[in-house]
Amino acid sequence: MRAVMNGVMYILSTGCQWRYIPKDLPSRSTVHRYFIWWQCDGVLDRIHDALYVECRENAERDASPPPASSIVRA
């Protein structure tokens, strides 16, 4: 499962075409199947949200920043 996730992350981070997934990752059909499944099920959004909150907390910032409309400029 980790290798499949690595394949999904490779596609998302490089923007390469599916046919150019490196040979050391699972086949493109396997990675694509999981990608579509996870996208439709909302798994990728939940992973993104969890990583976003964790990164903000590690930077000692609020987990949820205020909306831009509430920021007052002087």
SEMISE-273630 format. One record per residue: residue in one letter; x, y, z of N, C-alpha, C in turn. Coordinates in pm, whole numbers. Layout:
<rec><rest>A</rest><n_east>X</n_east><n_north>Y</n_north><n_up>Z</n_up><ca_east>X</ca_east><ca_north>Y</ca_north><ca_up>Z</ca_up><c_east>X</c_east><c_north>Y</c_north><c_up>Z</c_up></rec>
...
END
This chain:
<rec><rest>M</rest><n_east>83</n_east><n_north>-119</n_north><n_up>0</n_up><ca_east>0</ca_east><ca_north>0</ca_north><ca_up>0</ca_up><c_east>88</c_east><c_north>126</c_north><c_up>0</c_up></rec>
<rec><rest>R</rest><n_east>202</n_east><n_north>118</n_north><n_up>72</n_up><ca_east>293</ca_east><ca_north>233</ca_north><ca_up>74</ca_up><c_east>345</c_east><c_north>263</c_north><c_up>-66</c_up></rec>
<rec><rest>A</rest><n_east>376</n_east><n_north>159</n_north><n_up>-143</n_up><ca_east>426</ca_east><ca_north>179</ca_north><ca_up>-279</ca_up><c_east>319</c_east><c_north>244</c_north><c_up>-368</c_up></rec>
<rec><rest>V</rest><n_east>194</n_east><n_north>207</n_north><n_up>-348</n_up><ca_east>85</ca_east><ca_north>269</ca_north><ca_up>-424</ca_up><c_east>76</c_east><c_north>416</c_north><c_up>-388</c_up></rec>
<rec><rest>M</rest><n_east>83</n_east><n_north>447</n_north><n_up>-259</n_up><ca_east>78</ca_east><ca_north>587</ca_north><ca_up>-217</ca_up><c_east>197</c_east><c_north>665</c_north><c_up>-272</c_up></rec>
<rec><rest>N</rest><n_east>314</n_east><n_north>602</n_north><n_up>-275</n_up><ca_east>431</ca_east><ca_north>667</ca_north><ca_up>-335</ca_up><c_east>406</c_east><c_north>696</c_north><c_up>-482</c_up></rec>
<rec><rest>G</rest><n_east>340</n_east><n_north>605</n_north><n_up>-552</n_up><ca_east>306</ca_east><ca_north>628</ca_north><ca_up>-692</ca_up><c_east>210</c_east><c_north>744</c_north><c_up>-709</c_up></rec>
<rec><rest>V</rest><n_east>109</n_east><n_north>752</n_north><n_up>-625</n_up><ca_east>14</ca_east><ca_north>864</ca_north><ca_up>-630</ca_up><c_east>86</c_east><c_north>994</c_north><c_up>-601</c_up></rec>
<rec><rest>M</rest><n_east>170</n_east><n_north>995</n_north><n_up>-500</n_up><ca_east>244</ca_east><ca_north>1117</ca_north><ca_up>-466</ca_up><c_east>340</c_east><c_north>1157</c_north><c_up>-578</c_up></rec>
<rec><rest>Y</rest><n_east>399</n_east><n_north>1059</n_north><n_up>-645</n_up><ca_east>488</ca_east><ca_north>1087</ca_north><ca_up>-757</ca_up><c_east>411</c_east><c_north>1159</c_north><c_up>-868</c_up></rec>
<rec><rest>I</rest><n_east>294</n_east><n_north>1107</n_north><n_up>-902</n_up><ca_east>212</ca_east><ca_north>1169</ca_north><ca_up>-1006</ca_up><c_east>172</c_east><c_north>1311</c_north><c_up>-966</c_up></rec>
<rec><rest>L</rest><n_east>127</n_east><n_north>1328</n_north><n_up>-841</n_up><ca_east>80</ca_east><ca_north>1459</ca_north><ca_up>-796</ca_up><c_east>193</c_east><c_north>1560</c_north><c_up>-785</c_up></rec>
<rec><rest>S</rest><n_east>312</n_east><n_north>1516</n_north><n_up>-743</n_up><ca_east>421</ca_east><ca_north>1610</ca_north><ca_up>-723</ca_up><c_east>496</c_east><c_north>1645</c_north><c_up>-851</c_up></rec>
<rec><rest>T</rest><n_east>501</n_east><n_north>1552</n_north><n_up>-947</n_up><ca_east>575</ca_east><ca_north>1580</ca_north><ca_up>-1071</ca_up><c_east>486</c_east><c_north>1624</c_north><c_up>-1184</c_up></rec>
<rec><rest>G</rest><n_east>359</n_east><n_north>1583</n_north><n_up>-1180</n_up><ca_east>268</ca_east><ca_north>1616</ca_north><ca_up>-1288</ca_up><c_east>296</c_east><c_north>1535</c_north><c_up>-1414</c_up></rec>
<rec><rest>C</rest><n_east>371</n_east><n_north>1427</n_north><n_up>-1400</n_up><ca_east>405</ca_east><ca_north>1346</ca_north><ca_up>-1517</ca_up><c_east>283</c_east><c_north>1269</c_north><c_up>-1566</c_up></rec>
<rec><rest>Q</rest><n_east>294</n_east><n_north>1216</n_north><n_up>-1686</n_up><ca_east>187</ca_east><ca_north>1134</ca_north><ca_up>-1740</ca_up><c_east>190</c_east><c_north>998</c_north><c_up>-1673</c_up></rec>
<rec><rest>W</rest><n_east>73</n_east><n_north>934</n_north><n_up>-1669</n_up><ca_east>62</ca_east><ca_north>805</ca_north><ca_up>-1602</ca_up><c_east>158</c_east><c_north>702</c_north><c_up>-1661</c_up></rec>
<rec><rest>R</rest><n_east>180</n_east><n_north>707</n_north><n_up>-1790</n_up><ca_east>266</ca_east><ca_north>606</ca_north><ca_up>-1853</ca_up><c_east>413</c_east><c_north>619</c_north><c_up>-1814</c_up></rec>
<rec><rest>Y</rest><n_east>452</n_east><n_north>730</n_north><n_up>-1750</n_up><ca_east>591</ca_east><ca_north>751</ca_north><ca_up>-1712</ca_up><c_east>619</c_east><c_north>725</c_north><c_up>-1564</c_up></rec>
<rec><rest>I</rest><n_east>528</n_east><n_north>656</n_north><n_up>-1497</n_up><ca_east>554</ca_east><ca_north>617</ca_north><ca_up>-1358</ca_up><c_east>678</c_east><c_north>527</c_north><c_up>-1358</c_up></rec>
<rec><rest>P</rest><n_east>774</n_east><n_north>554</n_north><n_up>-1269</n_up><ca_east>896</ca_east><ca_north>472</ca_north><ca_up>-1265</ca_up><c_east>864</c_east><c_north>323</c_north><c_up>-1243</c_up></rec>
<rec><rest>K</rest><n_east>950</n_east><n_north>241</n_north><n_up>-1296</n_up><ca_east>930</ca_east><ca_north>95</ca_north><ca_up>-1290</ca_up><c_east>941</c_east><c_north>39</c_north><c_up>-1149</c_up></rec>
<rec><rest>D</rest><n_east>1003</n_east><n_north>113</n_north><n_up>-1056</n_up><ca_east>1015</ca_east><ca_north>61</ca_north><ca_up>-919</ca_up><c_east>888</c_east><c_north>82</c_north><c_up>-837</c_up></rec>
<rec><rest>L</rest><n_east>788</n_east><n_north>148</n_north><n_up>-896</n_up><ca_east>657</ca_east><ca_north>166</ca_north><ca_up>-831</ca_up><c_east>560</c_east><c_north>64</c_north><c_up>-891</c_up></rec>
<rec><rest>P</rest><n_east>445</n_east><n_north>44</n_north><n_up>-828</n_up><ca_east>345</ca_east><ca_north>-48</ca_north><ca_up>-886</ca_up><c_east>305</c_east><c_north>-4</c_north><c_up>-1027</c_up></rec>
<rec><rest>S</rest><n_east>239</n_east><n_north>-92</n_north><n_up>-1099</n_up><ca_east>199</ca_east><ca_north>-61</ca_north><ca_up>-1237</ca_up><c_east>108</c_east><c_north>62</c_north><c_up>-1239</c_up></rec>
<rec><rest>R</rest><n_east>109</n_east><n_north>128</n_north><n_up>-1354</n_up><ca_east>29</ca_east><ca_north>250</ca_north><ca_up>-1365</ca_up><c_east>-120</c_east><c_north>221</c_north><c_up>-1349</c_up></rec>
<rec><rest>S</rest><n_east>-164</n_east><n_north>103</n_north><n_up>-1393</n_up><ca_east>-307</ca_east><ca_north>71</ca_north><ca_up>-1378</ca_up><c_east>-344</c_east><c_north>54</c_north><c_up>-1231</c_up></rec>
<rec><rest>T</rest><n_east>-254</n_east><n_north>-4</n_north><n_up>-1152</n_up><ca_east>-281</ca_east><ca_north>-20</ca_north><ca_up>-1009</ca_up><c_east>-284</c_east><c_north>115</c_north><c_up>-939</c_up></rec>
<rec><rest>V</rest><n_east>-183</n_east><n_north>198</n_north><n_up>-966</n_up><ca_east>-177</ca_east><ca_north>330</ca_north><ca_up>-904</ca_up><c_east>-297</c_east><c_north>414</c_north><c_up>-946</c_up></rec>
<rec><rest>H</rest><n_east>-332</n_east><n_north>408</n_north><n_up>-1074</n_up><ca_east>-445</ca_east><ca_north>486</ca_north><ca_up>-1124</ca_up><c_east>-576</c_east><c_north>441</c_north><c_up>-1060</c_up></rec>
<rec><rest>R</rest><n_east>-594</n_east><n_north>309</n_north><n_up>-1047</n_up><ca_east>-717</ca_east><ca_north>256</ca_north><ca_up>-985</ca_up><c_east>-733</c_east><c_north>308</c_north><c_up>-843</c_up></rec>
<rec><rest>Y</rest><n_east>-625</n_east><n_north>301</n_north><n_up>-764</n_up><ca_east>-632</ca_east><ca_north>351</ca_north><ca_up>-627</ca_up><c_east>-651</c_east><c_north>502</c_north><c_up>-625</c_up></rec>
<rec><rest>F</rest><n_east>-584</n_east><n_north>573</n_north><n_up>-714</n_up><ca_east>-599</ca_east><ca_north>718</ca_north><ca_up>-719</ca_up><c_east>-745</c_east><c_north>757</c_north><c_up>-742</c_up></rec>
<rec><rest>I</rest><n_east>-810</n_east><n_north>695</n_north><n_up>-841</n_up><ca_east>-951</ca_east><ca_north>725</ca_north><ca_up>-870</ca_up><c_east>-1040</c_east><c_north>687</c_north><c_up>-752</c_up></rec>
<rec><rest>W</rest><n_east>-1015</n_east><n_north>571</n_north><n_up>-695</n_up><ca_east>-1093</ca_east><ca_north>524</ca_north><ca_up>-580</ca_up><c_east>-1080</c_east><c_north>621</c_north><c_up>-464</c_up></rec>
<rec><rest>W</rest><n_east>-955</n_east><n_north>657</n_north><n_up>-431</n_up><ca_east>-931</ca_east><ca_north>748</ca_north><ca_up>-318</ca_up><c_east>-985</c_east><c_north>888</c_north><c_up>-346</c_up></rec>
<rec><rest>Q</rest><n_east>-976</n_east><n_north>934</n_north><n_up>-469</n_up><ca_east>-1028</ca_east><ca_north>1066</ca_north><ca_up>-503</ca_up><c_east>-1180</c_east><c_north>1069</c_north><c_up>-487</c_up></rec>
<rec><rest>C</rest><n_east>-1247</n_east><n_north>968</n_north><n_up>-540</n_up><ca_east>-1394</ca_east><ca_north>962</ca_north><ca_up>-532</ca_up><c_east>-1443</c_east><c_north>945</c_north><c_up>-388</c_up></rec>
<rec><rest>D</rest><n_east>-1366</n_east><n_north>874</n_north><n_up>-307</n_up><ca_east>-1405</ca_east><ca_north>846</ca_north><ca_up>-169</ca_up><c_east>-1367</c_east><c_north>960</c_north><c_up>-74</c_up></rec>
<rec><rest>G</rest><n_east>-1290</n_east><n_north>1058</n_north><n_up>-120</n_up><ca_east>-1249</ca_east><ca_north>1170</ca_north><ca_up>-36</ca_up><c_east>-1125</c_east><c_north>1144</c_north><c_up>47</c_up></rec>
<rec><rest>V</rest><n_east>-1059</n_east><n_north>1029</n_north><n_up>24</n_up><ca_east>-941</ca_east><ca_north>994</ca_north><ca_up>102</ca_up><c_east>-828</c_east><c_north>1095</c_north><c_up>79</c_up></rec>
<rec><rest>L</rest><n_east>-807</n_east><n_north>1135</n_north><n_up>-46</n_up><ca_east>-698</ca_east><ca_north>1229</ca_north><ca_up>-75</ca_up><c_east>-722</c_east><c_north>1364</c_north><c_up>-9</c_up></rec>
<rec><rest>D</rest><n_east>-846</n_east><n_north>1408</n_north><n_up>-6</n_up><ca_east>-878</ca_east><ca_north>1534</ca_north><ca_up>63</ca_up><c_east>-853</c_east><c_north>1524</c_north><c_up>213</c_up></rec>
<rec><rest>R</rest><n_east>-887</n_east><n_north>1411</n_north><n_up>272</n_up><ca_east>-865</ca_east><ca_north>1393</ca_north><ca_up>416</ca_up><c_east>-715</c_east><c_north>1387</c_north><c_up>448</c_up></rec>
<rec><rest>I</rest><n_east>-638</n_east><n_north>1322</n_north><n_up>362</n_up><ca_east>-493</ca_east><ca_north>1318</ca_north><ca_up>381</ca_up><c_east>-436</c_east><c_north>1459</c_north><c_up>371</c_up></rec>
<rec><rest>H</rest><n_east>-479</n_east><n_north>1533</n_north><n_up>270</n_up><ca_east>-432</ca_east><ca_north>1671</ca_north><ca_up>253</ca_up><c_east>-464</c_east><c_north>1755</c_north><c_up>375</c_up></rec>
<rec><rest>D</rest><n_east>-588</n_east><n_north>1747</n_north><n_up>423</n_up><ca_east>-629</ca_east><ca_north>1827</ca_north><ca_up>538</ca_up><c_east>-548</c_east><c_north>1792</c_north><c_up>663</c_up></rec>
<rec><rest>A</rest><n_east>-526</n_east><n_north>1662</n_north><n_up>686</n_up><ca_east>-449</ca_east><ca_north>1619</ca_north><ca_up>804</ca_up><c_east>-305</c_east><c_north>1667</c_north><c_up>796</c_up></rec>
<rec><rest>L</rest><n_east>-244</n_east><n_north>1657</n_north><n_up>678</n_up><ca_east>-105</ca_east><ca_north>1702</ca_north><ca_up>662</ca_up><c_east>-95</c_east><c_north>1854</c_north><c_up>674</c_up></rec>
<rec><rest>Y</rest><n_east>-195</n_east><n_north>1924</n_north><n_up>624</n_up><ca_east>-197</ca_east><ca_north>2070</ca_north><ca_up>633</ca_up><c_east>-200</c_east><c_north>2115</c_north><c_up>779</c_up></rec>
<rec><rest>V</rest><n_east>-289</n_east><n_north>2055</n_north><n_up>856</n_up><ca_east>-300</ca_east><ca_north>2090</ca_north><ca_up>998</ca_up><c_east>-171</c_east><c_north>2056</c_north><c_up>1071</c_up></rec>
<rec><rest>E</rest><n_east>-115</n_east><n_north>1939</n_north><n_up>1045</n_up><ca_east>8</ca_east><ca_north>1899</ca_north><ca_up>1113</ca_up><c_east>124</c_east><c_north>1993</c_north><c_up>1079</c_up></rec>
<rec><rest>C</rest><n_east>136</n_east><n_north>2032</n_north><n_up>954</n_up><ca_east>243</ca_east><ca_north>2124</ca_north><ca_up>915</ca_up><c_east>228</c_east><c_north>2260</c_north><c_up>982</c_up></rec>
<rec><rest>R</rest><n_east>105</n_east><n_north>2309</n_north><n_up>990</n_up><ca_east>82</ca_east><ca_north>2438</ca_north><ca_up>1056</ca_up><c_east>112</c_east><c_north>2429</c_north><c_up>1205</c_up></rec>
<rec><rest>E</rest><n_east>73</n_east><n_north>2318</n_north><n_up>1268</n_up><ca_east>101</ca_east><ca_north>2302</ca_north><ca_up>1410</ca_up><c_east>251</c_east><c_north>2288</c_north><c_up>1436</c_up></rec>
<rec><rest>N</rest><n_east>323</n_east><n_north>2219</n_north><n_up>1348</n_up><ca_east>468</ca_east><ca_north>2207</ca_north><ca_up>1362</ca_up><c_east>537</c_east><c_north>2342</c_north><c_up>1348</c_up></rec>
<rec><rest>A</rest><n_east>477</n_east><n_north>2431</n_north><n_up>1271</n_up><ca_east>531</ca_east><ca_north>2567</ca_north><ca_up>1255</ca_up><c_east>480</c_east><c_north>2660</c_north><c_up>1365</c_up></rec>
<rec><rest>E</rest><n_east>411</n_east><n_north>2604</n_north><n_up>1464</n_up><ca_east>354</ca_east><ca_north>2678</ca_north><ca_up>1577</ca_up><c_east>259</c_east><c_north>2788</c_north><c_up>1529</c_up></rec>
<rec><rest>R</rest><n_east>173</n_east><n_north>2751</n_north><n_up>1435</n_up><ca_east>70</ca_east><ca_north>2842</ca_north><ca_up>1385</ca_up><c_east>-65</c_east><c_north>2780</c_north><c_up>1414</c_up></rec>
<rec><rest>D</rest><n_east>-171</n_east><n_north>2860</n_north><n_up>1405</n_up><ca_east>-306</ca_east><ca_north>2806</ca_north><ca_up>1423</ca_up><c_east>-332</c_east><c_north>2699</c_north><c_up>1318</c_up></rec>
<rec><rest>A</rest><n_east>-397</n_east><n_north>2593</n_north><n_up>1360</n_up><ca_east>-428</ca_east><ca_north>2484</ca_north><ca_up>1268</ca_up><c_east>-516</c_east><c_north>2532</c_north><c_up>1154</c_up></rec>
<rec><rest>S</rest><n_east>-607</n_east><n_north>2624</n_north><n_up>1182</n_up><ca_east>-694</ca_east><ca_north>2682</ca_north><ca_up>1080</ca_up><c_east>-672</c_east><c_north>2832</c_north><c_up>1077</c_up></rec>
<rec><rest>P</rest><n_east>-611</n_east><n_north>2884</n_north><n_up>973</n_up><ca_east>-588</ca_east><ca_north>3028</ca_north><ca_up>967</ca_up><c_east>-720</c_east><c_north>3104</c_north><c_up>950</c_up></rec>
<rec><rest>P</rest><n_east>-723</n_east><n_north>3228</n_north><n_up>993</n_up><ca_east>-846</ca_east><ca_north>3308</ca_north><ca_up>975</ca_up><c_east>-866</c_east><c_north>3336</c_north><c_up>826</c_up></rec>
<rec><rest>P</rest><n_east>-991</n_east><n_north>3357</n_north><n_up>785</n_up><ca_east>-1015</ca_east><ca_north>3390</ca_north><ca_up>644</ca_up><c_east>-948</c_east><c_north>3523</c_north><c_up>608</c_up></rec>
<rec><rest>A</rest><n_east>-908</n_east><n_north>3538</n_north><n_up>485</n_up><ca_east>-838</ca_east><ca_north>3659</ca_north><ca_up>440</ca_up><c_east>-921</c_east><c_north>3784</c_north><c_up>462</c_up></rec>
<rec><rest>S</rest><n_east>-1054</n_east><n_north>3772</n_north><n_up>458</n_up><ca_east>-1140</ca_east><ca_north>3890</ca_north><ca_up>474</ca_up><c_east>-1135</c_east><c_north>3945</c_north><c_up>616</c_up></rec>
<rec><rest>S</rest><n_east>-1088</n_east><n_north>3864</n_north><n_up>714</n_up><ca_east>-1084</ca_east><ca_north>3911</ca_north><ca_up>851</ca_up><c_east>-951</c_east><c_north>3978</c_north><c_up>886</c_up></rec>
<rec><rest>I</rest><n_east>-857</n_east><n_north>3975</n_north><n_up>793</n_up><ca_east>-726</ca_east><ca_north>4037</ca_north><ca_up>818</ca_up><c_east>-738</c_east><c_north>4184</c_north><c_up>782</c_up></rec>
<rec><rest>V</rest><n_east>-705</n_east><n_north>4271</n_north><n_up>877</n_up><ca_east>-716</ca_east><ca_north>4415</ca_north><ca_up>858</ca_up><c_east>-577</c_east><c_north>4469</c_north><c_up>824</c_up></rec>
<rec><rest>R</rest><n_east>-570</n_east><n_north>4542</n_north><n_up>718</n_up><ca_east>-443</ca_east><ca_north>4605</ca_north><ca_up>677</ca_up><c_east>-443</c_east><c_north>4749</c_north><c_up>723</c_up></rec>
<rec><rest>A</rest><n_east>-326</n_east><n_north>4793</n_north><n_up>764</n_up><ca_east>-314</ca_east><ca_north>4932</ca_north><ca_up>811</ca_up><c_east>-275</c_east><c_north>5023</c_north><c_up>698</c_up></rec>
END
